[in-house]
């Protein structure tokens, strides 16, 4: 019970709000593509948060961000917002962030191991891009090849690079978070 209460302490909520804000800002650091998608820092921040925080806090950050966007605050890629964006072809990436924010902390409960965390981070971005591609397929009615050509291939190399970098800086982020204790 004590561990659950500490997640909702003032300190924890402030850190949660700060990382939610960082997630919001990361959507604006982007390179627009001709097909309407954006290469953003969202994946990097999602992976970093998911590797650095326990499951409850990681999921809370993602849900807070998602609810801000659904409420109409333009925190999604390209300054988008609203439930319509989530239900549109590119909304699957946002949904995949919730899945990833729960899955990564489960897989990374042990002490930090650079190689293991890097593998988990790489797997996670592959999962994010695959879910996003399947969502494109389901919401727009295109075939699997087209969905992956639009939703996976343009992103995977940079996403793997972002995942690699995120996995390497987890100890520093955890140190910064713990210094605030």
Order of alpha helices (4+ residues) and beta strands (2+ residues): alpha-alpha-beta-beta-alpha-alpha-alpha-alpha-alpha-alpha-alpha
